[in-house]
């Protein structure tokens, strides 16, 4: 059975977690535990810290299992 990536969004960013790529190094949960929670569902809470801190932590992911993109702003 193939496990699909999980998507989490707030109004500014979207985070994609690919569990089949994750090496469980736990950098995300150890270094930004208010966002990346080990025993809570949903385990990523994008409202728990600033987008800048979340993006910086995602960039440290050793396996590339975490990716992000900036959500498009709607035109007025």
MARLO-328704 format. One record per residue (C-alpha): residue in three letters; x negated, y negated, z negated. Coordinates in Angstrom, 2 decimals, decimal comma, padded with zeros to 5 digits. Example, Ala and Ser with C-alpha at 12.3 -4.5 7.8 and 13.67 -1.06 7.14 Angstrom:
<recs>
REC / resn / xx / yy / zz
REC / ALA / -012,30 / 004,50 / -007,80
REC / SER / -013,67 / 001,06 / -007,14
</recs>
This chain:
<recs>
REC / resn / xx / yy / zz
REC / UNK / 000,00 / 000,00 / 000,00
REC / UNK / -001,45 / -003,35 / 001,03
REC / UNK / -001,34 / -006,10 / -001,59
REC / UNK / -000,38 / -009,47 / -000,16
REC / UNK / -002,02 / -012,73 / -001,22
REC / UNK / -000,13 / -014,76 / -003,80
REC / UNK / 000,67 / -018,43 / -003,25
REC / UNK / 001,01 / -021,11 / -005,91
REC / UNK / 001,86 / -024,77 / -005,21
REC / UNK / 002,40 / -028,09 / -006,84
REC / UNK / 003,28 / -031,31 / -005,05
REC / UNK / -000,34 / -031,93 / -003,95
REC / UNK / -002,14 / -028,62 / -003,47
REC / UNK / -001,47 / -024,98 / -002,63
REC / UNK / -003,64 / -022,19 / -003,99
REC / UNK / -003,85 / -018,76 / -002,40
REC / UNK / -005,11 / -015,81 / -004,41
REC / UNK / -006,10 / -012,65 / -002,55
REC / UNK / -006,28 / -009,81 / -005,10
REC / UNK / -007,87 / -007,41 / -002,62
REC / UNK / -010,91 / -009,72 / -002,35
REC / UNK / -011,23 / -010,55 / -006,08
REC / UNK / -014,23 / -009,01 / -007,86
REC / UNK / -012,79 / -009,84 / -011,31
REC / UNK / -015,80 / -011,92 / -012,33
REC / UNK / -013,32 / -013,93 / -014,46
REC / UNK / -015,03 / -017,26 / -013,76
REC / UNK / -011,65 / -018,90 / -013,19
REC / UNK / -010,05 / -017,58 / -016,40
REC / UNK / -013,12 / -018,19 / -018,54
REC / UNK / -013,90 / -021,69 / -017,27
REC / UNK / -010,40 / -023,09 / -016,70
REC / UNK / -008,19 / -020,90 / -018,89
REC / UNK / -005,37 / -023,42 / -019,14
REC / UNK / -004,75 / -022,95 / -015,38
REC / UNK / -005,93 / -019,39 / -014,70
REC / UNK / -004,30 / -017,25 / -017,38
REC / UNK / -005,18 / -013,60 / -017,75
REC / UNK / -002,06 / -012,25 / -019,43
REC / UNK / 000,76 / -014,58 / -018,39
REC / UNK / 002,97 / -014,41 / -015,31
REC / UNK / 002,72 / -016,50 / -013,19
REC / UNK / -000,96 / -016,42 / -013,97
REC / UNK / -001,85 / -019,64 / -012,14
REC / UNK / -000,33 / -022,83 / -013,56
REC / UNK / -001,22 / -025,75 / -011,29
REC / UNK / 000,42 / -028,24 / -013,64
REC / UNK / -001,96 / -027,39 / -016,50
REC / UNK / -004,89 / -029,53 / -015,29
REC / UNK / -005,85 / -032,07 / -012,66
REC / UNK / -005,97 / -031,11 / -009,02
REC / UNK / -009,63 / -032,16 / -008,96
REC / UNK / -010,55 / -029,75 / -011,78
REC / UNK / -008,59 / -026,92 / -010,16
REC / UNK / -010,23 / -027,49 / -006,78
REC / UNK / -013,69 / -027,61 / -008,36
REC / UNK / -013,03 / -024,31 / -010,12
REC / UNK / -011,74 / -022,65 / -006,96
REC / UNK / -014,94 / -023,68 / -005,17
REC / UNK / -016,88 / -021,67 / -007,80
REC / UNK / -015,02 / -018,43 / -007,03
REC / UNK / -017,82 / -015,93 / -006,21
REC / UNK / -015,68 / -013,65 / -004,04
REC / UNK / -013,62 / -016,21 / -002,15
REC / UNK / -010,42 / -014,66 / -003,50
REC / UNK / -009,18 / -018,14 / -004,40
REC / UNK / -008,59 / -020,67 / -001,62
REC / UNK / -006,79 / -024,00 / -001,60
REC / UNK / -005,45 / -026,57 / 000,77
REC / UNK / -004,10 / -030,07 / 000,35
REC / UNK / -000,36 / -030,28 / 001,03
REC / UNK / 000,67 / -032,62 / 003,82
REC / UNK / 002,35 / -035,83 / 002,83
REC / UNK / 005,72 / -036,49 / 004,40
REC / UNK / 005,97 / -039,53 / 006,62
REC / UNK / 008,42 / -042,21 / 005,51
</recs>
